[in-house]
Amino acid sequence: MRPPARPTANGGDEPRRQPRPEAEERRAPGSGAAHFVGEAWAELKKVEWPNQHALVSGTAVVLVACIIVGFYLWLNDELWKYVVQHVLLR
């Protein structure tokens, strides 16, 4: 006999837990790596690989973003260097 469902904070009953499915069959020792490689290869076949135009565009976006962030960090570093040298150390 199951215990009654407990009420939740919003006034409803706690959802019943589904029984766990049976464990997968045991594999022979050492077959885990082969199984993993097989499944990884199957997943790689599903990937939609970019064409050359998409690859060049994506690379350009990343390079421009790196330049912008690098400039921002350099500028911020110069600002704080000035503040430390001329304001805090005087």
ROKOLKOL-468251 format. One line per 8 residues: number of its first residue (from 1); their letters; for each residue z, y, x of N, C-alpha, C. Coordinates in Angstrom, 1 decimal, decimal comma, always signed. Example, Ala and Ser with C-alpha at 12.3 -4.5 7.8 and 13.67 -1.06 7.14 Angstrom:
2
1> AS> +7,8:-5,7:+13,2:+7,8:-4,5:+12,3:+7,8:-3,3:+13,2 ~ +7,1:-2,2:+12,8:+7,1:-1,1:+13,7:+7,9:+0,0:+12,9
END
This chain:
90
1> MRPPARPT> +0,0:-1,2:+0,8:+0,0:+0,0:+0,0:+0,0:+1,2:+0,9 ~ -0,9:+2,2:+0,6:-1,0:+3,4:+1,4:+0,1:+4,4:+0,9 ~ +0,6:+5,2:+1,9:+1,5:+6,3:+1,5:+0,8:+7,4:+0,7 ~ +1,4:+8,1:-0,1:+0,7:+9,2:-0,8:+0,2:+10,3:+0,1 ~ -0,9:+11,0:-0,2:-1,4:+12,0:+0,6:-0,5:+13,2:+0,7 ~ -0,4:+13,8:+1,8:+0,5:+15,0:+2,0:-0,2:+16,2:+1,6 ~ +0,5:+17,2:+0,9:-0,2:+18,4:+0,6:-0,4:+19,2:+1,8 ~ -1,5:+20,0:+1,8:-1,8:+20,9:+2,9:-1,4:+22,3:+2,6
9> ANGGDEPR> -1,6:+23,3:+3,5:-1,2:+24,6:+3,4:-1,9:+25,3:+2,2 ~ -3,1:+24,9:+1,9:-3,9:+25,6:+0,9:-3,7:+24,9:-0,5 ~ -2,8:+24,0:-0,5:-2,4:+23,3:-1,8:-3,2:+22,1:-2,1 ~ -4,2:+21,7:-1,3:-5,0:+20,5:-1,5:-4,3:+19,3:-0,8 ~ -4,9:+18,2:-1,1:-4,4:+17,0:-0,4:-5,0:+16,9:+0,9 ~ -4,3:+16,2:+1,9:-4,9:+16,0:+3,2:-6,0:+15,0:+3,1 ~ -7,1:+15,2:+3,7:-8,2:+14,3:+3,6:-7,9:+12,9:+4,2 ~ -8,4:+11,9:+3,6:-8,1:+10,5:+4,1:-8,9:+10,3:+5,4
17> RQPRPEAE> -8,3:+9,6:+6,3:-9,0:+9,3:+7,5:-9,9:+8,1:+7,3 ~ -11,1:+8,2:+7,9:-12,0:+7,0:+7,8:-11,6:+6,0:+8,8 ~ -11,7:+4,8:+8,5:-11,3:+3,7:+9,5:-12,3:+3,8:+10,6 ~ -11,9:+3,5:+11,8:-12,8:+3,6:+13,0:-13,7:+2,4:+12,9 ~ -15,0:+2,7:+13,3:-15,9:+1,6:+13,4:-15,5:+0,6:+14,5 ~ -16,0:-0,6:+14,4:-15,7:-1,6:+15,4:-16,2:-1,1:+16,8 ~ -15,5:-1,4:+17,8:-15,9:-1,0:+19,2:-17,2:-1,7:+19,5 ~ -18,0:-1,0:+20,4:-19,3:-1,5:+20,8:-19,1:-2,8:+21,6
25> ERRAPGSG> -20,2:-3,6:+21,6:-20,1:-4,8:+22,3:-19,8:-4,5:+23,8 ~ -19,1:-5,4:+24,4:-18,8:-5,3:+25,8:-20,1:-5,6:+26,6 ~ -20,4:-4,8:+27,6:-21,5:-5,1:+28,5:-21,1:-5,8:+29,7 ~ -22,0:-6,4:+30,4:-21,7:-7,1:+31,6:-21,4:-6,1:+32,7 ~ -20,5:-6,4:+33,6:-20,1:-5,5:+34,7:-21,3:-5,1:+35,5 ~ -21,4:-3,8:+35,8:-22,5:-3,3:+36,6:-23,7:-2,8:+35,7 ~ -23,7:-3,1:+34,4:-24,9:-2,7:+33,6:-24,7:-1,3:+33,1 ~ -23,5:-0,7:+33,3:-23,3:+0,7:+32,8:-24,2:+1,7:+33,4
33> AAHFVGEA> -24,5:+1,6:+34,7:-25,3:+2,5:+35,4:-26,8:+2,4:+34,9 ~ -27,2:+1,1:+34,8:-28,6:+0,9:+34,3:-28,8:+1,4:+32,9 ~ -27,8:+1,2:+32,0:-27,8:+1,7:+30,7:-27,8:+3,2:+30,7 ~ -27,0:+3,9:+31,5:-27,0:+5,3:+31,6:-28,3:+5,9:+32,0 ~ -28,9:+5,3:+33,0:-30,2:+5,8:+33,5:-31,3:+5,6:+32,4 ~ -31,2:+4,5:+31,7:-32,2:+4,3:+30,7:-32,1:+5,3:+29,5 ~ -30,8:+5,6:+29,2:-30,6:+6,6:+28,1:-31,0:+8,0:+28,6 ~ -30,7:+8,3:+29,9:-31,0:+9,6:+30,4:-32,5:+9,8:+30,4
41> WAELKKVE> -33,2:+8,8:+30,8:-34,7:+8,8:+30,9:-35,3:+9,0:+29,5 ~ -34,7:+8,4:+28,5:-35,2:+8,5:+27,1:-34,9:+10,0:+26,6 ~ -33,8:+10,6:+27,0:-33,5:+11,9:+26,6:-34,5:+12,9:+27,3 ~ -34,8:+12,6:+28,6:-35,7:+13,5:+29,3:-37,1:+13,5:+28,7 ~ -37,5:+12,4:+28,1:-38,8:+12,3:+27,4:-38,9:+13,2:+26,2 ~ -37,7:+13,5:+25,6:-37,6:+14,3:+24,4:-37,7:+15,8:+24,7 ~ -37,5:+16,2:+26,0:-37,4:+17,6:+26,4:-38,7:+18,3:+26,2 ~ -38,7:+19,5:+25,7:-40,0:+20,3:+25,7:-40,0:+21,1:+26,9
49> WPNQHALV> -40,8:+20,7:+27,9:-40,8:+21,4:+29,2:-41,6:+22,7:+29,0 ~ -41,2:+23,7:+29,7:-41,9:+25,0:+29,6:-43,3:+25,0:+30,3 ~ -44,2:+25,7:+29,8:-45,5:+25,9:+30,5:-45,3:+26,9:+31,6 ~ -46,4:+27,2:+32,4:-46,3:+28,1:+33,5:-46,0:+29,5:+33,1 ~ -46,6:+29,9:+32,0:-46,3:+31,3:+31,5:-44,9:+31,5:+31,2 ~ -44,3:+30,5:+30,4:-42,9:+30,6:+30,1:-42,0:+30,6:+31,3 ~ -42,3:+29,8:+32,3:-41,5:+29,7:+33,5:-41,6:+31,0:+34,3 ~ -42,7:+31,6:+34,4:-42,8:+32,9:+35,1:-42,1:+34,0:+34,4
57> SGTAVVLV> -42,2:+34,0:+33,1:-41,5:+35,0:+32,3:-40,0:+34,9:+32,4 ~ -39,5:+33,6:+32,3:-38,1:+33,4:+32,4:-37,5:+33,8:+33,8 ~ -38,3:+33,4:+34,8:-37,9:+33,8:+36,2:-37,8:+35,3:+36,4 ~ -38,8:+36,0:+35,8:-38,8:+37,5:+35,9:-37,6:+38,1:+35,2 ~ -37,3:+37,6:+34,0:-36,1:+38,1:+33,3:-34,8:+37,9:+34,1 ~ -34,7:+36,7:+34,7:-33,5:+36,4:+35,5:-33,4:+37,3:+36,7 ~ -34,5:+37,5:+37,4:-34,5:+38,4:+38,6:-34,2:+39,8:+38,2 ~ -34,8:+40,4:+37,1:-34,5:+41,7:+36,7:-33,0:+41,9:+36,3
65> ACIIVGFY> -32,5:+40,9:+35,6:-31,1:+40,9:+35,2:-30,2:+40,9:+36,5 ~ -30,5:+40,1:+37,5:-29,7:+40,0:+38,7:-29,7:+41,4:+39,4 ~ -30,9:+42,0:+39,4:-31,0:+43,3:+40,1:-30,1:+44,4:+39,4 ~ -30,2:+44,4:+38,0:-29,4:+45,3:+37,3:-27,9:+45,1:+37,5 ~ -27,5:+43,9:+37,4:-26,1:+43,6:+37,5:-25,6:+43,9:+39,0 ~ -26,5:+43,5:+39,9:-26,1:+43,8:+41,3:-26,0:+45,3:+41,6 ~ -26,9:+46,1:+41,0:-26,8:+47,6:+41,2:-25,5:+48,1:+40,5 ~ -25,2:+47,6:+39,3:-24,0:+48,0:+38,6:-22,7:+47,7:+39,5
73> LWLNDELW> -22,7:+46,5:+40,0:-21,5:+46,1:+40,8:-21,4:+46,9:+42,1 ~ -22,6:+47,2:+42,8:-22,6:+48,0:+44,0:-22,1:+49,4:+43,6 ~ -22,6:+50,0:+42,5:-22,1:+51,3:+42,1:-20,6:+51,4:+41,8 ~ -20,2:+50,4:+41,1:-18,7:+50,3:+40,8:-17,9:+50,2:+42,1 ~ -18,4:+49,4:+43,0:-17,7:+49,2:+44,3:-17,6:+50,5:+45,0 ~ -18,7:+51,3:+45,1:-18,7:+52,6:+45,8:-17,8:+53,5:+45,1 ~ -17,8:+53,6:+43,8:-16,9:+54,4:+43,1:-15,4:+54,1:+43,4 ~ -15,0:+52,9:+43,4:-13,6:+52,5:+43,6:-13,3:+52,7:+45,1
81> KYVVQHVL> -14,2:+52,5:+46,0:-14,0:+52,8:+47,4:-13,6:+54,2:+47,6 ~ -14,4:+55,1:+47,0:-14,1:+56,6:+47,0:-12,7:+56,9:+46,5 ~ -12,4:+56,3:+45,3:-11,1:+56,6:+44,7:-10,0:+56,1:+45,6 ~ -10,1:+55,0:+46,2:-9,0:+54,5:+47,0:-8,9:+55,3:+48,3 ~ -10,0:+55,6:+48,9:-10,0:+56,4:+50,2:-9,6:+57,8:+50,0 ~ -10,0:+58,5:+49,0:-9,8:+59,9:+48,9:-8,7:+60,3:+47,9 ~ -8,3:+59,4:+47,0:-7,3:+59,8:+46,0:-6,0:+59,0:+46,3 ~ -6,1:+57,7:+46,5:-4,8:+56,9:+46,6:-4,3:+57,0:+48,0
89> LR> -5,1:+57,1:+49,1:-4,6:+57,1:+50,4:-4,3:+58,4:+51,0 ~ -4,4:+59,5:+50,3:-4,1:+60,9:+50,8:-2,7:+61,2:+50,5
END
